[in-house]
Amino acid sequence: MQNSALYIHVPFCAHKCIYCDFYSIITPGKENDFIAVLEQEIQYYSVLYGKSHHFDTIFFGGGTPSLLTPAQIERILTSLHSAFSISSQPEITLESNPGTLSNEKLRGFRAAGVNRLSIGIQSFQERDLEFLTRIHSAEQAGTAVLEATRAGFDNINIDLIFNLPGQTSDLWLENLETAVNLPVNHISAYSLILEHGTILNKLVLDGKVTMQDTDYDADLYEITIEYLARHGYTQYEVSNFCKPGFECKHNNHYWHYDDYLSFGPSAHSFVHNTRWHNYTALSQYHAAILRVGHAQAGSEKITPAMAAEEYIMLALRSNGLDTHIFSQKFGAELLNTNKALFSQLLHEGFISKQGDILRLTPKGYAVCDEILERLQ
Ligand code: SF4
C-alpha cells in the first residue's frame, strides 16, 4: 500500500503578521474546544480511510502549532494513532515560532513524538523582523535553533524570506551565512509575496511601503541557489534546500501527487483523485463538525487529464519528472504534445535529462513559473 500524509491545521497565532494570509485567529483560550472538535473530525475520516490508507508523515501547520502545549500535541497524536494505520517511525513535523518556544516546551514536543521542527525565523536581522511584525527578536531566532538541538531535535528546518523592502544582496547573504552556520539541515527560502487581504497589501496600495522589483527578486533567488549549493544544501523544490537525506517526506507526498488527508479549518485534502477543502472560519468549521461530522465546504473531482497536467507541474517544480513512470500512470500523450518544448528547454539549459528524468536546472528554477505556463 502506498504511503500517504496527514496534516493538522492549528488555527491560532499570538499576533497577525502583516504579510500573512494563512487562516488563524489571535483569540486565546479556544485550544481545547478546537482539539475536541478536531478529534471528532479525525474519527469521521477514520471510518472512511482507516483501513484503505497507510500514513508515514504527520505535519502540524498553521497558524502557530507551537502555541499548543506538548500535552495537547500528544493528545492529537494519540487520536491519529488510534484512528489510522501509521508507520512505526513516522516523520512528525511541528511548525513553530521562535517567540513561543522555551527549553521545556521543546523537550516536551520531542517527548510527545515530534521529530522534525520547522522554525519560522524569516530573518536574522532586527530591522526585517520589525518590518514583518514578527513577535520574536533576531537573538531569539538563533537561540531557538540551538535550544531545539539541545532538546534532541536533529532534523530542523528554518523558513527565511528574501526580497524584503530595503534588503540588499549583502544583507540577504548575511542571513544565509547565519543560517548555514547553525545546525539546520533544511532551509525553505521564499521571496516576499504580496497577498490580497493582508495589511502589507494595504500598505503598498496606500503608498506607505514600496516592494522591490521582480528582477531584483530573481537576482536574490539565484544568489540563494548558488550560496546554499556551495554550503552543501541540495535544491529539491523551487523554495526548498536540504543536506543529503533531509528532504521533507511530508512535502514530498504533495509534490509526488500522493494522497493526503488534512484536518482543521481551511485544510485541503486529496484522496482517490478527489480534492476538498474545509470551511475557513473556526466557528463554521466547529459548527459543521457538530452537525455532520466533517467540515467540507467544497470538493472537486480531478479528471485524468487534470491529474496528468498537475503531476507534470508538481514533478518539475520538485525533484524532476520521471517520464517512464509518468507514461505508465497517464500514457505518453501529454509528453508527446510537449516534446518540442522539452527539447527546446534542454537545448537552452533550463532543464537537464538524466536517464528518464527531466529536471529543472538552477537557471530553470529561476523561471519555473514561466516554463510551467508554456506547458500545453
Ligand atoms: S505567525 Fe505565521 S501563521 Fe501566524 S500570522 Fe505570522 S506568519 Fe502567519
Boltz pocket constraint, residues with backbone or C-beta under 6 A from the ligand:
constraints:
  - pocket:
      binder: B
      contacts: [[A, 12], [A, 13], [A, 14], [A, 15], [A, 16], [A, 17], [A, 20], [A, 21], [A, 22], [A, 24], [A, 62], [A, 63], [A, 64], [A, 97], [A, 120]]
      max_distance: 6.0
